[in-house]
């Protein structure tokens, strides 16, 4: 299962028709509304790994 980055719901990648590729990663969505929100502002929903660890320097 994957997590919808917009609403946090668990999504089965094999069952959903809603997905987007962003920066080399595929994101899966529970609905057209969540996909649309992500496509309009992906930076709002994507957590960058290097940002999450930058406070450890």
TIMI-2910 file (N, C-alpha, C, CB; in pm, 1 decimal, decimal comma, always signed):
<rs>
+----------+----------+----------+----------+----------+----------+----------+----------+----------+----------+----------+----------+------+
!      n_x !      n_y !      n_z !     ca_x !     ca_y !     ca_z !      c_x !      c_y !      c_z !     cb_x !     cb_y !     cb_z ! resn !
+----------+----------+----------+----------+----------+----------+----------+----------+----------+----------+----------+----------+------+
!    +83,7 !   -119,7 !     +0,0 !     +0,0 !     +0,0 !     +0,0 !    +87,9 !   +125,7 !     +0,0 !    -95,1 !     +0,0 !   +122,6 !  Unk !
!    +37,7 !   +226,4 !    -64,0 !   +104,4 !   +355,9 !    -66,6 !    +16,6 !   +455,6 !     +8,4 !   +131,7 !   +403,5 !   -213,6 !  Unk !
!    +76,2 !   +568,0 !    +46,8 !     +1,4 !   +670,8 !   +119,8 !    -27,8 !   +788,0 !    +27,1 !    +80,1 !   +718,7 !   +245,0 !  Unk !
!   -152,8 !   +827,0 !    +20,3 !   -191,3 !   +945,1 !    -56,7 !   -124,5 !  +1065,6 !    +10,1 !   -349,5 !   +962,0 !    -63,7 !  Unk !
!    -36,7 !  +1137,9 !    -62,1 !    +35,7 !  +1248,8 !     +1,6 !    -53,1 !  +1368,4 !    +36,1 !   +146,9 !  +1294,7 !    -88,7 !  Unk !
!   -171,9 !  +1374,0 !    -20,9 !   -260,8 !  +1487,0 !     +4,4 !   -345,5 !  +1464,1 !   +129,4 !   -351,2 !  +1511,3 !   -116,5 !  Unk !
!   -414,4 !  +1349,3 !   +135,9 !   -506,8 !  +1326,4 !   +247,3 !   -457,5 !  +1224,0 !   +348,4 !   -639,1 !  +1282,4 !   +194,2 !  Unk !
!   -352,9 !  +1146,6 !   +311,6 !   -297,2 !  +1049,7 !   +404,4 !   -361,9 !   +911,8 !   +400,9 !   -307,0 !  +1103,1 !   +540,3 !  Unk !
!   -460,6 !   +893,4 !   +316,0 !   -525,7 !   +762,6 !   +307,0 !   -431,9 !   +658,2 !   +247,2 !   -653,5 !   +772,4 !   +223,0 !  Unk !
!   -452,0 !   +533,6 !   +284,3 !   -378,4 !   +424,0 !   +221,6 !   -441,6 !   +394,7 !    +86,7 !   -377,8 !   +296,6 !   +311,9 !  Unk !
!   -355,9 !   +379,9 !    -14,6 !   -402,6 !   +357,8 !   -151,3 !   -330,5 !   +236,0 !   -207,9 !   -378,5 !   +483,9 !   -240,8 !  Unk !
!   -406,2 !   +146,4 !   -270,5 !   -347,1 !    +30,4 !   -337,0 !   -308,1 !    +72,5 !   -478,2 !   -446,3 !    -91,8 !   -339,4 !  Unk !
!   -178,2 !    +74,4 !   -508,9 !   -134,1 !   +119,5 !   -641,8 !   -194,5 !    +38,5 !   -756,3 !    +16,6 !   +112,8 !   -650,5 !  Unk !
!   -229,7 !    -86,8 !   -730,1 !   -287,3 !   -171,2 !   -834,4 !   -435,2 !   -140,5 !   -858,1 !   -270,3 !   -317,8 !   -797,7 !  Unk !
!   -497,6 !    -72,3 !   -762,4 !   -641,8 !    -46,8 !   -771,2 !   -678,2 !    +95,5 !   -812,4 !   -705,2 !    -76,6 !   -639,8 !  Unk !
!   -586,9 !   +189,7 !   -794,5 !   -621,9 !   +329,1 !   -821,6 !   -586,4 !   +371,1 !   -964,0 !   -551,8 !   +420,2 !   -722,7 !  Unk !
!   -669,5 !   +454,6 !  -1019,5 !   -643,6 !   +510,5 !  -1152,0 !   -572,5 !   +644,9 !  -1140,6 !   -774,8 !   +526,2 !  -1230,7 !  Unk !
!   -556,9 !   +693,2 !  -1017,3 !   -503,3 !   +827,3 !   -995,4 !   -359,1 !   +820,8 !   -948,5 !   -588,4 !   +903,2 !   -893,4 !  Unk !
!   -268,4 !   +864,8 !  -1035,2 !   -127,1 !   +868,7 !   -998,3 !    -57,1 !   +978,5 !  -1076,1 !    -59,3 !   +732,4 !  -1024,2 !  Unk !
!    +51,8 !  +1026,0 !  -1019,2 !   +133,6 !  +1129,4 !  -1083,0 !   +280,1 !  +1098,0 !  -1058,9 !    +97,9 !  +1271,2 !  -1028,9 !  Unk !
!   +361,5 !  +1127,5 !  -1157,6 !   +506,1 !  +1115,0 !  -1142,0 !   +561,9 !  +1253,3 !  -1114,5 !   +572,7 !  +1051,0 !  -1268,5 !  Unk !
!   +645,7 !  +1262,1 !  -1012,7 !   +707,0 !  +1390,1 !   -975,8 !   +847,2 !  +1363,9 !   -925,2 !   +622,7 !  +1464,7 !   -868,2 !  Unk !
!   +945,1 !  +1427,5 !   -988,4 !  +1086,3 !  +1415,6 !   -952,0 !  +1129,5 !  +1269,4 !   -941,0 !  +1112,9 !  +1487,7 !   -820,0 !  Unk !
!  +1087,7 !  +1189,1 !  -1037,4 !  +1132,8 !  +1050,2 !  -1044,3 !  +1059,7 !   +953,5 !   -952,2 !  +1276,3 !  +1044,7 !  -1013,5 !  Unk !
!   +956,7 !   +999,1 !   -883,0 !   +880,0 !   +911,8 !   -793,3 !   +733,6 !   +914,7 !   -835,0 !   +895,9 !   +955,9 !   -644,0 !  Unk !
!   +666,3 !   +800,6 !   -822,5 !   +524,1 !   +793,8 !   -852,3 !   +445,2 !   +806,3 !   -723,4 !   +489,1 !   +662,6 !   -925,4 !  Unk !
!   +348,0 !   +894,7 !   -724,8 !   +259,3 !   +916,9 !   -611,2 !   +120,0 !   +867,9 !   -648,7 !   +256,6 !  +1067,7 !   -569,8 !  Unk !
!    +51,8 !   +804,6 !   -553,5 !    -79,9 !   +746,3 !   -577,4 !   -184,1 !   +818,8 !   -494,0 !    -80,1 !   +595,4 !   -545,0 !  Unk !
!   -305,5 !   +830,9 !   -549,5 !   -410,4 !   +910,2 !   -486,2 !   -540,3 !   +832,1 !   -476,7 !   -432,9 !  +1039,5 !   -563,2 !  Unk !
!   -620,7 !   +866,8 !   -375,5 !   -748,0 !   +799,1 !   -352,6 !   -857,1 !   +851,1 !   -445,8 !   -791,1 !   +816,2 !   -207,7 !  Unk !
!   -838,5 !   +972,7 !   -498,1 !   -944,7 !  +1033,6 !   -578,9 !   -886,4 !  +1134,4 !   -678,2 !  -1048,8 !  +1102,5 !   -488,1 !  Unk !
!   -970,0 !  +1174,2 !   -772,3 !   -930,0 !  +1275,8 !   -869,9 !   -901,3 !  +1408,7 !   -800,3 !  -1039,6 !  +1294,3 !   -976,9 !  Unk !
!   -975,2 !  +1438,2 !   -693,3 !   -955,3 !  +1563,6 !   -620,8 !   -818,3 !  +1572,9 !   -557,6 !  -1060,3 !  +1579,2 !   -514,9 !  Unk !
!   -773,4 !  +1462,5 !   -496,0 !   -640,1 !  +1462,1 !   -434,2 !   -531,8 !  +1471,9 !   -540,8 !   -619,6 !  +1334,7 !   -349,3 !  Unk !
!   -549,9 !  +1402,5 !   -652,3 !   -451,8 !  +1408,9 !   -761,5 !   -442,4 !  +1551,5 !   -815,8 !   -489,9 !  +1310,3 !   -875,2 !  Unk !
!   -556,8 !  +1615,8 !   -833,3 !   -559,7 !  +1753,4 !   -885,1 !   -487,7 !  +1848,3 !   -790,0 !   -705,4 !  +1800,3 !   -906,6 !  Unk !
!   -513,8 !  +1834,7 !   -660,3 !   -447,4 !  +1920,0 !   -561,2 !   -296,0 !  +1901,0 !   -566,8 !   -499,8 !  +1889,2 !   -419,1 !  Unk !
!   -251,8 !  +1776,2 !   -577,2 !   -108,3 !  +1747,5 !   -585,0 !    -48,6 !  +1806,1 !   -712,6 !    -83,1 !  +1595,5 !   -579,5 !  Unk !
!   -115,4 !  +1784,3 !   -825,4 !    -63,3 !  +1831,9 !   -953,9 !    -50,8 !  +1984,0 !   -958,0 !   -153,1 !  +1784,7 !  -1067,4 !  Unk !
!   -138,7 !  +2054,1 !   -885,7 !   -133,2 !  +2200,2 !   -884,2 !    -20,5 !  +2253,4 !   -795,8 !   -265,8 !  +2256,2 !   -836,8 !  Unk !
!     +9,0 !  +2183,6 !   -684,4 !   +112,7 !  +2228,7 !   -590,5 !   +190,5 !  +2110,6 !   -532,5 !    +49,6 !  +2310,7 !   -476,7 !  Unk !
!   +266,2 !  +2038,6 !   -614,8 !   +334,9 !  +1919,5 !   -562,8 !   +432,1 !  +1948,9 !   -449,2 !   +409,1 !  +1852,0 !   -673,9 !  Unk !
!   +497,3 !  +2064,4 !   -452,2 !   +594,7 !  +2098,2 !   -347,7 !   +529,6 !  +2106,0 !   -209,5 !   +662,8 !  +2231,3 !   -380,4 !  Unk !
!   +401,2 !  +2135,8 !   -206,4 !   +328,9 !  +2146,3 !    -80,3 !   +316,1 !  +2009,7 !    -11,9 !   +190,3 !  +2206,7 !   -104,0 !  Unk !
!   +316,4 !  +1903,3 !    -92,2 !   +289,9 !  +1769,4 !    -39,2 !   +411,7 !  +1677,3 !    -35,5 !   +183,5 !  +1704,9 !   -120,4 !  Unk !
!   +516,1 !  +1712,4 !   -108,4 !   +634,6 !  +1627,0 !   -114,0 !   +729,3 !  +1662,1 !     +0,2 !   +706,5 !  +1641,6 !   -250,3 !  Unk !
!   +769,9 !  +1562,6 !    +75,7 !   +868,6 !  +1581,2 !   +181,6 !  +1004,0 !  +1541,2 !   +124,5 !   +832,9 !  +1497,1 !   +310,4 !  Unk !
!  +1095,7 !  +1634,5 !   +122,0 !  +1228,6 !  +1606,7 !    +68,2 !  +1315,5 !  +1543,1 !   +175,7 !  +1294,4 !  +1735,7 !    +14,8 !  Unk !
!  +1379,3 !  +1431,8 !   +141,6 !  +1461,4 !  +1358,4 !   +237,8 !  +1572,8 !  +1446,1 !   +292,9 !  +1520,6 !  +1233,3 !   +173,0 !  Unk !
!  +1639,2 !  +1524,3 !   +207,5 !  +1751,3 !  +1604,6 !   +256,8 !  +1704,1 !  +1715,4 !   +350,0 !  +1828,9 !  +1664,7 !   +140,0 !  Unk !
!  +1582,9 !  +1764,5 !   +332,2 !  +1529,1 !  +1866,9 !   +421,7 !  +1500,4 !  +1808,0 !   +560,0 !  +1400,7 !  +1928,4 !   +362,3 !  Unk !
!  +1449,8 !  +1686,7 !   +562,8 !  +1413,7 !  +1622,9 !   +689,3 !  +1536,5 !  +1594,9 !   +774,9 !  +1338,2 !  +1493,3 !   +663,3 !  Unk !
!  +1652,5 !  +1578,0 !   +712,1 !  +1772,9 !  +1542,2 !   +785,2 !  +1870,5 !  +1659,8 !   +801,2 !  +1842,0 !  +1427,9 !   +715,3 !  Unk !
!  +1834,5 !  +1776,2 !   +751,4 !  +1929,0 !  +1888,1 !   +753,3 !  +1959,1 !  +1937,4 !   +894,6 !  +1874,8 !  +2002,5 !   +670,2 !  Unk !
!  +1871,3 !  +1912,2 !   +990,8 !  +1896,5 !  +1959,5 !  +1127,4 !  +1997,5 !  +1872,9 !  +1202,0 !  +1766,5 !  +1963,8 !  +1205,2 !  Unk !
!  +2041,1 !  +1764,9 !  +1142,0 !  +2135,2 !  +1673,5 !  +1205,6 !  +2281,1 !  +1706,5 !  +1177,3 !  +2107,0 !  +1534,3 !  +1161,3 !  Unk !
!  +2306,1 !  +1817,5 !  +1109,1 !  +2443,5 !  +1851,7 !  +1071,5 !  +2518,8 !  +1911,9 !  +1187,1 !  +2444,7 !  +1947,6 !   +954,5 !  Unk !
+----------+----------+----------+----------+----------+----------+----------+----------+----------+----------+----------+----------+------+
</rs>
